[in-house]
């Protein structure tokens, strides 16, 4: 009897967590991050971006590459691509953001990517504050042409924080 109750409670919690994740995210903190991005967009008179699974896949692949291969430390061919280049293990290898977005199946006429990492625990609020205090990141968040976004967010063991948001506009 006790075991059945524990399984039922676990199943309820699992369903609750899955149901509370927005499209284009894979976690509750990822949903919080997308909500905060849309709040900042509204403050700039932009429509909200719609969560997109293909952009989430592209963003999540880069977040995993950052965690596993320090991809956020790889210098780019231009300063604006530093931190956005994939490692030899990324999909595709040594990929740029538009290559990852295309590989995930999203067709775009415009793309943007923002990344953030912290060697210690962080939060969606700290993450968005950092981006809004960085002019290149704020510019992407407040670009009213973007219509879709996907969030890749990892916080392994609650000890670090890796986040990537890929933005897109369909052709």
C-alpha positions as CSV (number, residue, x, y, z in Angstrom):
1,X,0.0,0.0,0.0
2,X,2.7,2.5,0.9
3,X,4.6,1.7,-2.3
4,X,1.5,2.4,-4.5
5,X,1.0,5.7,-2.9
6,X,4.6,6.7,-3.4
7,X,4.3,5.8,-7.1
8,X,1.1,7.7,-7.5
9,X,2.6,10.8,-5.9
10,X,5.7,10.6,-8.1
11,X,3.5,10.2,-11.2
12,X,1.4,13.3,-10.2
13,X,4.6,15.4,-9.7
14,X,6.0,14.2,-13.0
15,X,2.8,15.1,-14.9
16,X,2.7,18.5,-13.1
17,X,6.2,19.3,-14.1
18,X,5.8,18.3,-17.8
19,X,2.5,20.1,-18.0
20,X,4.0,23.4,-16.7
21,X,6.8,23.6,-19.3
22,X,6.0,25.9,-22.2
23,X,6.5,25.0,-25.8
24,X,10.1,25.9,-26.8
25,X,11.4,25.0,-23.3
26,X,12.2,21.8,-21.5
27,X,12.1,22.9,-17.9
28,X,10.2,25.1,-15.5
29,X,13.2,27.5,-15.2
30,X,13.4,27.6,-19.0
31,X,9.7,28.6,-19.1
32,X,10.4,31.3,-16.5
33,X,13.3,32.6,-18.7
34,X,11.0,32.7,-21.8
35,X,8.4,34.5,-19.8
36,X,10.9,37.1,-18.6
37,X,12.2,37.6,-22.2
38,X,8.6,38.3,-23.3
39,X,8.1,40.8,-20.4
40,X,11.2,42.7,-21.6
41,X,10.0,42.6,-25.1
42,X,6.6,44.0,-24.0
43,X,8.4,46.9,-22.3
44,X,9.9,47.6,-25.7
45,X,6.4,47.4,-27.4
46,X,7.3,44.1,-29.1
47,X,5.0,41.1,-29.4
48,X,6.0,38.0,-27.4
49,X,8.1,35.4,-29.1
50,X,6.3,32.0,-29.5
51,X,8.2,29.0,-28.1
52,X,9.4,26.8,-30.8
53,X,10.6,23.2,-30.4
54,X,13.1,23.3,-33.3
55,X,14.8,26.4,-31.9
56,X,14.8,24.7,-28.5
57,X,16.6,21.8,-29.9
58,X,19.2,24.0,-31.5
59,X,19.6,26.0,-28.3
60,X,19.7,22.9,-26.1
61,X,22.4,21.3,-28.3
62,X,24.6,24.4,-27.8
63,X,23.9,24.4,-24.0
64,X,25.0,20.8,-23.8
65,X,28.1,21.6,-25.9
66,X,28.9,24.4,-23.5
67,X,28.5,22.1,-20.5
68,X,30.4,19.1,-21.9
69,X,33.0,20.8,-24.1
70,X,33.4,24.4,-22.9
71,X,32.0,25.6,-26.2
72,X,31.3,29.0,-24.6
73,X,35.1,29.6,-24.4
74,X,35.8,28.9,-28.1
75,X,36.8,32.1,-29.9
76,X,34.8,32.9,-33.0
77,X,36.1,34.1,-36.3
78,X,34.6,37.5,-35.4
79,X,34.1,38.9,-31.9
80,X,30.3,38.6,-32.1
81,X,30.6,34.8,-32.6
82,X,32.9,34.2,-29.6
83,X,30.9,31.9,-27.2
84,X,28.6,30.9,-30.0
85,X,30.8,28.5,-31.9
86,X,30.2,24.8,-31.5
87,X,33.0,22.4,-30.5
88,X,34.2,19.5,-32.6
89,X,31.5,17.5,-30.9
90,X,28.6,19.8,-31.7
91,X,25.8,19.1,-34.3
92,X,27.1,19.9,-36.8
93,X,30.8,20.0,-35.7
94,X,32.3,23.5,-35.3
95,X,28.8,24.9,-36.0
96,X,27.7,28.5,-36.0
97,X,24.2,29.4,-34.6
98,X,22.6,29.5,-38.1
99,X,24.0,26.0,-38.9
100,X,22.6,24.6,-35.6
101,X,19.2,26.3,-36.2
102,X,19.0,24.9,-39.8
103,X,20.2,21.4,-38.6
104,X,17.3,21.4,-36.1
105,X,14.8,22.1,-38.9
106,X,13.9,25.7,-38.4
107,X,13.6,27.8,-41.6
108,X,14.5,31.4,-41.0
109,X,14.8,34.8,-42.6
110,X,16.5,36.2,-39.5
111,X,18.1,34.5,-36.5
112,X,19.7,35.6,-33.2
113,X,21.4,33.8,-30.3
114,X,22.1,34.8,-26.7
115,X,24.2,32.7,-24.3
116,X,24.8,32.9,-20.5
117,X,26.8,30.7,-18.2
118,X,27.6,30.9,-14.5
119,X,30.1,28.7,-12.7
120,X,27.7,28.8,-9.7
121,X,23.9,28.4,-9.2
122,X,21.9,31.1,-10.9
123,X,18.3,31.9,-11.7
124,X,16.1,33.1,-14.6
125,X,16.0,36.6,-13.0
126,X,19.8,36.8,-12.7
127,X,20.2,35.5,-16.2
128,X,17.8,38.0,-17.8
129,X,19.3,40.9,-15.7
130,X,22.7,40.0,-17.1
131,X,21.4,40.0,-20.7
132,X,19.6,43.3,-20.3
133,X,22.8,44.9,-19.0
134,X,24.7,43.7,-22.1
135,X,23.9,45.9,-25.1
136,X,24.3,43.1,-27.8
137,X,22.1,40.7,-25.8
138,X,19.5,43.3,-25.0
139,X,19.4,44.3,-28.7
140,X,18.4,40.7,-29.7
141,X,15.8,40.4,-26.9
142,X,14.2,43.7,-27.9
143,X,14.3,43.1,-31.7
144,X,10.6,43.2,-32.5
145,X,11.2,41.3,-35.8
146,X,11.8,38.0,-34.0
147,X,8.6,35.8,-33.8
148,X,9.9,32.6,-32.3
149,X,12.4,31.4,-29.6
150,X,13.7,28.2,-28.1
151,X,15.4,27.9,-24.7
152,X,18.2,25.5,-23.9
153,X,18.9,25.5,-20.2
154,X,21.0,23.2,-18.1
155,X,21.8,23.5,-14.4
156,X,23.7,20.3,-13.6
157,X,23.2,19.4,-9.9
158,X,22.1,23.0,-9.3
159,X,25.8,23.9,-9.2
160,X,26.2,25.7,-12.5
161,X,24.0,27.4,-15.1
162,X,24.2,27.2,-18.9
163,X,21.5,29.0,-21.0
164,X,21.1,29.5,-24.7
165,X,18.1,31.2,-26.4
166,X,17.8,30.9,-30.2
167,X,15.5,33.4,-31.8
168,X,14.1,33.2,-35.3
169,X,11.8,34.7,-37.8
170,X,10.3,32.5,-40.5
171,X,10.7,33.6,-44.2
